[in-house]
Amino acid sequence: MKKWNLIIDVEKGVDFINAVLSAKDEYVGNNHPGYSAPVALESSDIVTLERKVRGQTPMVDAVNVVRMCNHCDNAPCLEVGGEAVRKRDDGIMIIDPEKAVGRKDIVDACPHNAVVWNEELQLPQIWVFDAHLLDQGWDKPRCVSACATGGIEAVKISDEEMQRRVSEEGLETLNPELDTRPRVYYRNLYRYNTCFLSGTVVASIEGTEDCLEGATATLVLNGSDAQQTQTSVFGEFKIDRLEPGLGACEVRIEHPDYQSITIPAEITDSVYLGVIPLQKR
């Protein structure tokens, strides 16, 4: 059995605003019988953006993560919903727009906060993977077509094939600790859920202090070298994909023509160590 999955590349989405706008255009004020009642403008966040900013000036990294119903295989909303929530054979979750009236408990059941409450209709609502369009012959949801950078991909494949892609492409889901088995996957999610350590290395070059390219920055954890990178033409280095709250560490800066230096650091979140001067040997 082939089932639908969504793959979102965090690095390819400039802001993913088109995904949000396409959902508003498709659902706000529009009735799709059997799939979704009209979504109210004031509760139209069935597809949303979450902005994540890492680091401090001048080394800042910002991304937008698009979020929607995860169409989980182990969905709490399905467990509490009874006849009001159903899981299709193709993996898509549907909250029945008639049977779910008054069921605010379905909103509360979602640990991903992906079910929104339509106050006017007294109805829980989700992004239904544009199932009404797929059933009409569309080969992808609108958010895929609307993403100009190709950052969103919809695939209908077997679970075995999907897990192979997850393993080979390093795909992740949001909040895996919830064990809801989402069908929405993310590529390059490290820019959302990890932190980095950075700095700028300078040295005296031809009588003036300038950025030092090609210096080696080594992260030292518990006395052992953990990660290593080199400074750019601007003297900048970034050691990325670090777990938040990693704690005490050291950064060793080395260059063949300059004296090495070791700097203590504390990783609670992304850290900029500032300008690091090296002295001539």
Residue pairs with C-beta under 8 A, 6 or more apart in sequence:
1 89
1 90
1 158
2 90
2 156
2 157
2 158
3 89
3 90
3 91
3 156
3 157
3 158
3 159
3 162
3 183
4 71
4 90
4 91
4 92
4 129
4 134
4 154
4 155
4 156
4 183
5 91
5 154
5 155
5 156
5 157
5 162
5 183
5 184
5 185
6 71
6 129
6 141
6 152
6 153
6 154
6 183
6 184
6 185
7 152
7 153
7 154
7 155
7 165
7 171
7 185
7 186
7 187
8 16
8 65
8 66
8 151
8 152
8 153
8 184
8 185
8 186
8 187
9 150
9 151
9 152
9 153
9 186
9 187
9 188
10 63
10 65
10 151
10 186
10 187
10 188
10 189
10 191
10 192
11 63
11 151
11 187
11 188
11 191
12 147
12 149
12 150
12 151
13 19
13 63
13 64
13 66
13 147
13 149
13 151
13 152
14 64
14 148
14 149
15 49
15 64
16 49
16 64
16 65
16 66
16 147
16 151
16 152
17 49
18 143
18 146
18 147
18 148
19 47
19 66
19 143
19 146
19 147
19 152
20 47
20 48
20 49
20 66
21 146
22 47
22 142
22 143
22 145
22 146
23 44
23 46
23 47
23 68
23 127
23 142
23 143
24 39
24 41
24 44
24 47
25 142
26 130
26 133
26 142
27 36
27 38
27 39
27 44
27 46
27 125
27 127
28 38
28 39
28 40
28 41
28 44
29 38
29 39
29 41
30 38
30 39
31 37
31 38
32 128
32 132
33 97
34 94
34 96
34 97
34 132
35 94
35 97
35 128
35 131
35 132
36 97
36 125
36 128
36 132
37 97
37 118
37 121
37 123
37 125
38 121
39 46
39 116
39 118
39 125
40 118
40 119
40 120
40 121
42 119
43 116
43 117
43 118
43 119
43 125
44 116
45 116
46 68
46 69
46 114
46 116
46 125
46 126
46 127
47 66
47 67
47 68
47 127
47 143
48 66
48 67
48 68
49 64
49 65
49 66
49 67
50 64
50 65
50 67
51 62
51 63
51 64
51 65
52 62
52 63
52 64
52 65
52 191
52 192
53 60
53 61
53 62
54 60
54 61
54 62
54 191
54 195
54 196
54 269
54 270
55 61
55 196
55 198
55 270
55 271
55 272
56 270
56 271
56 272
57 272
58 200
58 272
59 198
59 200
59 236
59 238
59 272
61 191
61 196
61 270
63 191
63 192
65 174
65 186
65 189
65 192
66 143
66 152
67 112
67 114
67 174
68 114
68 126
68 127
68 184
69 93
69 112
69 114
69 115
69 126
69 127
69 128
69 129
69 184
70 112
70 114
70 173
70 174
70 180
70 182
70 183
70 184
71 91
71 92
71 93
71 129
71 182
71 183
71 184
72 78
72 93
72 112
72 180
72 181
72 182
72 183
73 87
73 91
73 180
73 181
73 182
73 183
74 179
74 180
74 181
75 85
75 87
75 93
75 110
75 180
76 109
76 110
76 111
76 180
77 85
77 93
77 95
77 106
77 109
77 110
77 115
77 124
78 85
78 86
78 87
78 93
79 109
80 105
80 106
80 109
81 95
81 100
81 103
81 106
81 109
83 96
83 99
84 95
84 96
84 99
84 100
84 103
84 106
85 93
85 94
85 95
85 96
85 100
85 106
86 93
86 94
86 96
87 93
87 94
88 94
88 131
90 156
91 183
92 128
92 129
92 131
92 134
93 126
93 128
93 129
94 128
94 131
95 106
95 115
95 124
95 125
95 126
95 128
97 123
97 125
100 106
100 123
100 124
101 121
101 122
101 123
102 122
102 123
103 123
103 124
104 117
104 122
104 124
106 115
106 124
107 115
107 116
107 117
107 124
109 115
111 175
111 178
111 180
112 174
112 175
112 178
112 180
112 182
114 126
114 127
115 124
115 125
115 126
116 124
116 125
116 126
117 123
117 124
117 125
118 124
118 125
129 141
129 154
130 138
130 141
130 142
130 143
133 141
133 142
134 141
140 154
141 154
143 152
144 152
144 153
144 154
155 162
155 165
157 165
165 171
166 185
169 187
170 187
171 185
171 186
171 187
172 185
172 186
172 187
172 189
172 193
173 182
173 184
173 185
173 186
174 182
174 184
174 186
174 189
186 192
190 240
190 241
194 240
194 241
194 242
194 243
194 244
195 242
195 243
195 244
195 246
195 267
195 269
195 270
195 271
196 238
196 239
196 240
196 241
196 242
196 270
196 271
197 219
197 238
197 239
197 242
197 249
197 251
197 265
197 267
197 270
197 271
197 273
198 236
198 237
198 238
198 239
198 270
198 271
198 272
198 273
199 217
199 236
199 237
199 251
199 253
199 263
199 272
199 273
199 274
199 275
199 276
200 211
200 231
200 234
200 235
200 236
200 237
200 274
200 275
200 276
201 211
201 212
201 215
201 217
201 231
201 235
201 236
201 237
201 253
201 255
201 276
201 277
201 278
202 209
202 210
202 211
202 212
202 235
202 275
202 276
202 277
202 278
203 209
203 210
203 212
203 255
203 257
203 258
203 277
203 278
203 279
203 280
204 210
204 279
204 280
205 212
209 277
210 235
211 231
211 233
211 234
211 235
211 236
212 231
212 235
212 255
212 258
212 278
213 231
213 232
213 233
213 234
213 235
214 230
214 231
214 255
215 230
215 231
215 235
215 237
215 253
215 254
215 255
215 258
215 278
216 228
216 229
216 230
216 231
216 252
216 253
216 254
216 255
217 228
217 229
217 230
217 231
217 237
217 239
217 251
217 252
217 253
218 225
218 227
218 228
218 251
218 252
218 253
218 254
219 225
219 226
219 227
219 228
219 239
219 242
219 249
219 250
219 251
220 226
220 249
220 250
220 251
220 252
220 262
221 246
221 249
226 249
227 239
227 242
228 239
229 237
229 238
229 239
230 237
231 237
239 251
242 267
244 267
244 268
244 269
245 267
245 268
246 267
247 266
247 267
247 268
248 264
248 265
248 266
248 267
249 264
249 265
249 266
249 267
250 262
250 263
250 264
250 265
251 262
251 263
251 265
251 273
252 260
252 261
252 262
252 263
253 260
253 261
253 262
253 263
253 276
253 278
254 260
255 278
257 280
257 281
258 278
258 279
258 280
258 281
259 278
259 279
259 280
259 281
260 278
261 276
261 278
263 273
263 276
265 271
265 273
